[in-house]
Amino acid sequence: MAKIAPLSGFPEWLPESRLAEQAVLDTLRKTFELHGFSGIETRAVEPISQLLAKGETSKEIYLLSRLQDLDGSKAPELGLHFDLTVPLARYVLEHAGHLDFPFRRYQIQKVWRGERPQDGRFREFYQADVDVVGQDTLAFHHEIELPLVMVDALGKLPLPKITIHASNRKVAQGFYEAIGIENIEETLRIIDKLEKVGPRAVQQMLAANVGATDAQITAALSLAQIRANDASVADQVLALGYRNELLETGLDELVRLVEGANELIPGSLIANLQIARGLDYYTGSVYESVMDGHEDLGSVCSGGRYDSLVSDGKRTFPGVGLSIGVSRMLSRVISQGVIGASRKVPTVVLIAVNDENARAHAAKTAMILRRRGIAAEVSPSSAKFGKQIKYADKRGIPYVWFTTEDGEQVKDIRSGAQSTVDIADWMPPVADLYPQLVSENF
Amino acid sequence: MAKIAPLSGFPEWLPESRLAEQAVLDTLRKTFELHGFSGIETRAVEPISQLLAKGETSKEIYLLSRLQDLDGSKAPELGLHFDLTVPLARYVLEHAGHLDFPFRRYQIQKVWRGERPQDGRFREFYQADVDVVGQDTLAFHHEIELPLVMVDALGKLPLPKITIHASNRKVAQGFYEAIGIENIEETLRIIDKLEKVGPRAVQQMLAANVGATDAQITAALSLAQIRANDASVADQVLALGYRNELLETGLDELVRLVEGANELIPGSLIANLQIARGLDYYTGSVYESVMDGHEDLGSVCSGGRYDSLVSDGKRTFPGVGLSIGVSRMLSRVISQGVIGASRKVPTVVLIAVNDENARAHAAKTAMILRRRGIAAEVSPSSAKFGKQIKYADKRGIPYVWFTTEDGEQVKDIRSGAQSTVDIADWMPPVADLYPQLVSENF
């Protein structure tokens, strides 16, 4: 037997924490469905040509080879997807004839990145994405709708408050054009690093990489300072003294977003002109989000509007979507005990076994309870009752069921209370019926 | 944009069929939890040394390389798991100190096999496994319990009846020893092919590969003919005129299995002495199962008892478990229309939008309904109501909500019936609330 050791970057939960993760994934999925999104699941692999189509080699793709082809006679053709956006683009194009547009889809799957283990990053992790994809056109109002789907979903979890921070690519691009910066893509990438590297480093990079003057740098950094949770964001930007059509269109959209979002869910979204998003396919609203008290974790949910994620020459598919980095977020809050499951196992009642001849009776009891939605497990041993109770206690199973001369009895092993019950109507309290997602530290 | 084409062996569902698949996976998971099994999810990758530990190269493993390592300087070290048993063995050994034994776990995940595409086999597919793993010992009664978990789970799906066919390795081994066959592993592998290749081919292989005499072949084939759903199975085997201790122990277990299973769930299991299972780690009960009318599909759920799946030298972990080949089963029954979803999208009501100024009101209406568990979607366009109703109709959304001068109204677009409702208590019938798994053709 080869030595067993954890693989760096491939997190794995013990059953208790998996219960918490599963409850979080269920909540996300249920919320996405309440908003009318259809779940899809794409294959884990894509042709390497698709994965590299956006020139995105920084994602450290894992390539696949069949064991039988290891002699090098065949170059790898498939790789594991590193996000759920590339697969969505391919799925939409492949199945367009069978989809209804605008296509509302959610997707909760693992993705893989061959990151260096010393970076402390995950190589396998869950993402949860929602996107609306139109055919040829997509109305602006979806840019207000989509971040609120995520606010609704995340708001149902026992987590610290998560706020969406949003900007608009048209604002950034219009503003940079107005102040005379030419290399806008590189400027966006540099501004995107502001939070991480600070203003001094950004200043130097803007001067070195895009040849920005002091005045341009001052203006760009002033723009990035602006925050507002209402229409005043436009006044603040215009007060910097620049304007053009693109900037004004962008500000109009940003005001509609910040006002529209906060009208529906107050406190859900603030305009934050520092948000740039490095990827060059965004064309309108861009979103990041911060969890209170965990700012160092970076954005836990990000995305934006893209006018052409994919096109087949005849048709173009614009969209807007956001993605939650589920594993990174959960790894933090589960390991710090912020959230957890209320017990270790799904079982709510252990059926005690008087002796091995009574095992079939215990199995029948369990069967009847399960039909009524009560998770029941038969004691694996017919040892003394004390030992059977200990078995339940160790696993956090709250109730033990006994068949006695006085009839069927249930003991709540937390309180010790034991009473005679009718198998046809005994029901544990709702809070005990299934392990709950509980919040421990706040 | 590279050309888009489906990848052979990597099935992908349209949203409507994915709804059906998801409902099936949910039913399996819920049933496993009702039986007190804890869900785990293991990483998709294992060290190649683990994957090859059982000498199982026939599984056509996919190996992983980082794009950055393609120069050949680094040999692949990781591969994708090809089943959920190898990962379970590794998980149990790695986390033994944190698990409670007997460890009851279920696992529903995709697995990958680099099969040749011309075989028409899947390269990516779902398996759903349940196992009970003990530390050093594991009582026999789990060999009765585990197949019944699967019968319970599969029985809740709108599928043709699925029956477990079971035998016992001790019976086969004891019998072959009693008739004087020496290469028992190879004999098991040959008998395992009986259903596929027929008795004549098996006869030839037994003569050629294990040097069996005509008398031995006749005896082995006679054993494989035996079927019974009660204790008579032992009489039939002993009537062949051979006996030894191992055979009698095996028959005792087989009788306990067939009687115990059918006492709890009548008609659930038959003893079928043809069942051999090719894998050499089984040591007691072995299971396959057949779906009525789909016998050509082969076993949809298989497994068995193993005395030592894994060991670290000090401790041994015996277990018993079964695995459902979910994708293969669903691919058949979904594509033939045996099961499907009752509608294409989760949305139950479309909120019509009178004009764009009324969109916020429609969004608030949707929000209130969602809080009450009703999946609601706001019409993407404020076109004429006829067009908005058509949008709902095309997607199979059963209800459309209107804000009119006479108050809030809901139209059932199937019947055309429209009535004034109170947003605080309107509720669609349960059958409409969420897409149902429906059985179409039987």
Interface residues (C-beta under 8 A of the other chain):
Chain A: M1 A2 I4 A5 P6 L7 F10 P11 E12 W13 L14 P15 R18 L19 E21 Q22 T31 E33 L34 H35 G36 F37 S38 G39 I40 E41 T42 R43 A44 V45 P47 S49 Q50 A53 T57 E60 I61 Y62 L63 L64 S65 R66 L67 Q68 L70 G72 P76 L78 G79 L80 R90 Y91 L93 E94 H95 H98 L99 D100 P102 R104 R105 K110 W112 G114 E124 A139 H141 H142 E145 D152 G260 E263 L264 V310 S311 D312 G313 K344 V345 P346 T347 E356 R359 A360 A363 K364 A366 M367 R370 G373 I374 A375 A376 E377 V378 P380 S381 K394 R395 Y434
Chain B: M1 A2 I4 A5 P6 L7 F10 P11 E12 W13 L14 P15 R18 L19 E21 Q22 T31 E33 L34 H35 G36 F37 S38 G39 I40 E41 T42 R43 A44 V45 P47 S49 Q50 A53 T57 E60 I61 Y62 L63 L64 S65 R66 L67 Q68 L70 G72 P76 L78 G79 L80 R90 Y91 L93 E94 H95 H98 L99 D100 P102 R104 R105 K110 W112 G114 E124 A139 H141 H142 E145 D152 G260 E263 L264 V310 S311 D312 G313 K344 V345 P346 T347 E356 R359 A360 A363 K364 A366 M367 R370 G373 I374 A375 A376 E377 V378 P380 S381 K394 R395 Y434
